Amino acid sequence: MIPVIYKKAGFLDTLKYVLGKESAVIIDTNMTGKIPEEFNRQFLTTKYTNKAVKRQCAHLIIAIAHREGYHEHLSDSQYNYVAREYLTDMEYLPKEQTNLPPSQYVVVRHHDRDHEHLHIIASRIRLDGSLVDDSYDYFNCQASTRRIAAELGLEVTPTTSEAIASRLKQEYGIIAPISPNRSKSIRQINSKHKNPTSKEIIRSKIEEAIQNSPTVSTFIQRLEENNIRVLPKMRGLELLGFTYIHNNIKIAGYQVYKPYSWNKLQSEYGLTYDYKRDIAVLEQAKTKAINRRDNITLPEVTSDLENQLSAENKSWAESILPTIGKIWDLANQTGKIKLMDGVIKLLKGKNYKITIKGEELTISSLQDDREIASYNLEKNTVLAANPIDEDKQYWGKLTHKQSTFTQNKDIEFLS
């Protein structure tokens, strides 16, 4: 079972192509109608609820195996199951634990080639105007189709990376082969640039570095051999994670790929950390990462993009500081601040926590223990700021709230 994903600006041309085939059969939809124009009108009702999205149409194709001596076949009801499971995995349909509304979609089966295949046309904008996240489509679509194939007794086709194969084994107990011929990622295929981005390079090199459950020291050394600098984040003797640097572009591990967060690297890929064993390599790595010169005679040049993003994040962090101070003062007045071990003051909300140790204030995510921003309170300066769009939206809403809690409740960060 092989997936292909296209993103397009409009729906009508794709609808005409998919529904115009002589063998086309609609096997599932959450809309009404039978012809392209009828479906298109309904897609347009949600298209304008999120005008920022340029490519609203997702054209998802799933093909099953067909080659000499081997041919797979599924009934319409089975294809219906495949489509529903796939759309759920890719977040076009809501998972049980979420309250998100669905996206509009239509599923069409084709027999116009020797092998059977499925076309799904779906809106990337959900019925409430929210956008389906496509950050990890390339990985998620492979994991989803291999899982569904195994459930239906079909051939589990090779994956393109060790990371996907490891995920399938860890989460579903599925053994998937790895193809020696790796295909380009969807982002690379759709990119206007010929060269892969620093993020894509870091991700591929981490994938190589995590093989055979290495120690932290080995992991760092493998990355450095591939010109990836590693900046460890420490809290005392505890290792909290890594920031990776390629061509002076700094990217946190969770931003490279969620399964490459520090917790996942340990639990799913078997990285082991021992302070006594790894401290020397960690300190050396930190020195290399902080030093702006890998070669004294050839200083690196900081990219304009990095400067732009750093300035933007710093400005954002400065803008929310008054709100943080207001929350902290009100919490202090009502006795909601807790005094933790090590004289660390801690204030927890629904999704974030604020800690103060000495003169340093830090905001972190409770969901993935990710540091959002840190400040020097004495100098009233921003030390670090690494927000994602979700953080900016959340705190942006919070700054417009008149109050953050009532006398009968603990501190709550309101969504």
C-alpha positions, 0 to 999 in steps of 0.5 A: 500500500503506497500513499501519494499526497498533493496539495493544490489551490483549487478543488474543481480541476481535481474533482473533474479529473477524479470523477471524470474517469469511466471507472470512477466509483464514489465509495464514501463522502460526508457531503452531498452530490455526485458531480464535480460542480456540486462537491466544489460548491460545498468545498468553497463554503469552508475555503473562505473561512481560512483565507490564509491557506493558499493550498486548500485542496488535499489530493490523497492517493493510495495504491495497493500492490500489483505486479507480475505474479502478485495482485491485491484486491479490496472490496468497496467496503474495505476501501471505505475502511482504508479511507476512514482510517487514513483520514483519521490518522492524517487528522482530516477526521477527528480522533476519539480523544479530540473534539475537532470537527471533520474536514469535508472529503470525497473518496473515489475508487479507480480501475483505470489502470492495471492496479486498483487505487483510491483517490481522496479529495479532502479540504485542508480546512476543517468545518470550524476553519482550523487547518489540518497540520501537514508538518509530518505528512511524509512520515505519518502517511507511510506509518498509516498505510503500513498499519492499515495494510497489516490489519487487512492482511496486505503486503507491508511495503518498505518504508523510506526510513529507519524512524518510520520502521521503528515507529511501526514496530514500537507502536503496532508491532509491525516489522516493515522493511526499509527501502535502500532507495529513499524517495524525496520527502513531500516537502522536497518535491513541492519545494521551489528550492533544489537543495534540502533545507537545514531542517530536512538535513538535520532530520535525515542525519538524526535518523542515521545517528540513532541507529543501534541504540547509541549512547549520547556521546556516540549520538553527538559524535555521529552528528558532528561528523555530518556537520551538525552541531549539538547544543545540549540543554542541562538542568544540573546533572539532568539532560533535558534535550538538544538544539541542533545547528546546521549552517547557523540555523538552530532548530530544537529537537521537537521542531525537527520531528516530534518523534525525535524529542528527547523523551522519544529518543530514549524510549523509542530509539534506545539512546542512553545517558550517563552523566559520568560517561557523557559529560566530557562530550556534552561539554565539548559539544556545548563549546562547539555549538556556542562558538561561532567559528568551527574554523578560526580562519573561516568564520561562519555567516549567520543567515538573514532568516535566523536573524529575522526569526530571532528578532521576531521571537525576541519581540514576541517574548518582550510583548508578553512579559507584562502579562506574565508579571500580572499573572505572577503578582495576582498569584502571589496575592492569593497564595497560589505560588508554590515554593519547590525544592531548590528555592524554585517558585513554580506556578502551573496553569492548564498548559504552561508553567512559570518558574523563577530560580534566582533572577531567571524566569522561564515559561515552559509547556506542560505537554512536552516540557518544552521551554518557550522563553526565559528572562533575566529579571534583574536586567529585564532582558530576554535570554531565549525565545523559541515559541511555535505558532500555537504558543504565540496564538495562546499567549496572544489571546491571554494578553487580551483577557481582563482577568486570569482567574477567580478567587475560587479557582487556582490560576488558569491560563485561559484558552 
